[in-house]
Amino acid sequence: MTVASRIRSARLAAGLTQRQLAAETGLAVSTVSRIERGHVLPSLASLERMATAMQTTVSRLTQETGHDH
């Protein structure tokens, strides 16, 4: 699973739309979309804001685990 797909999965699990996540993080909706599609990598600051908004951690969004394939 890629960082992009983990971010999208976390957003959906948190019950947020891209628009809601953008509003919570100060990112543009288009930026959230591009991050989720893997077109751009978020900065550490953006990752931290996204993780907080989705009630998860940066580690969960960025690290491979034994369950990811």
C-alpha positions in Angstrom: 0.0 0.0 0.0 1.4 3.4 -0.9 1.4 6.5 1.2 -1.3 8.0 -1.1 -3.6 5.0 -0.6 -3.0 4.9 3.1 -4.0 8.6 3.3 -7.1 8.0 1.3 -8.0 5.0 3.4 -7.5 7.0 6.6 -9.6 9.8 5.3 -12.5 7.5 4.4 -12.2 5.7 7.7 -12.4 9.1 9.5 -15.6 9.8 7.5 -14.2 12.9 5.9 -14.6 14.1 2.3 -11.6 15.6 0.5 -13.2 19.0 1.0 -13.5 18.5 4.7 -9.9 17.3 5.0 -8.8 20.3 3.0 -10.7 22.6 5.3 -9.2 21.0 8.4 -5.7 21.1 7.2 -5.6 24.4 5.2 -4.7 22.6 2.0 -6.5 23.1 -1.3 -9.0 20.4 -2.3 -7.0 19.9 -5.4 -3.8 19.3 -3.4 -5.6 16.7 -1.2 -6.7 15.0 -4.5 -3.2 15.1 -6.0 -1.7 13.6 -2.8 -4.3 10.8 -2.7 -3.6 10.0 -6.4 0.1 9.9 -5.7 0.9 12.9 -8.0 2.6 14.8 -5.2 4.1 13.9 -1.8 2.9 16.0 1.1 5.4 17.9 3.2 5.9 16.7 6.8 3.9 19.6 8.1 1.0 18.7 5.8 1.2 15.0 6.8 1.1 16.1 10.5 -2.0 18.2 9.9 -3.6 15.5 7.9 -2.9 12.8 10.5 -4.3 15.1 13.2 -7.5 15.8 11.2 -8.0 12.1 10.6 -7.1 11.1 14.2 -4.2 8.9 13.2 -0.4 9.3 13.2 2.2 10.2 10.6 3.8 6.8 11.1 0.6 5.0 10.2 0.3 7.1 7.0 3.9 6.6 5.9 5.3 3.3 7.2 4.9 -0.1 5.6 3.5 -2.8 7.9 3.4 -6.5 7.6 -0.2 -6.2 6.6 0.3 -3.9 3.6 0.7 -5.5 0.2 
